[in-house]
Structures are given as C-alpha cells and as structure tokens.
Amino acid sequence: MEKRVNGTVKWFSARKGYGFITDEEGGDYFAHFSQIR
C-alpha cells in the first residue's frame, strides 16, 4: 500500500536516484526517483 506524503526535500542525489523527504510533522521518508510525481 502506497502512502502519499507532502513535504520538503531533505536531500536528494540525482546520481543515485534517491533521497529523503521530511513531512510537516518531522518524519523522514525514503524517496526513490520513480516514486516522485
């Protein structure tokens, strides 16, 4: 099950294709480039 998260990009590596997003409550989420819309 996918969960949609709105937040701010904490860091992202274009070379590696992934990074982390921080939501409004301070939680960090792993994000792969294929999951970002």
Helices and strands as residue ranges (DSSP letters): E 7-13, E 18-23, E 28-32, G 33-35
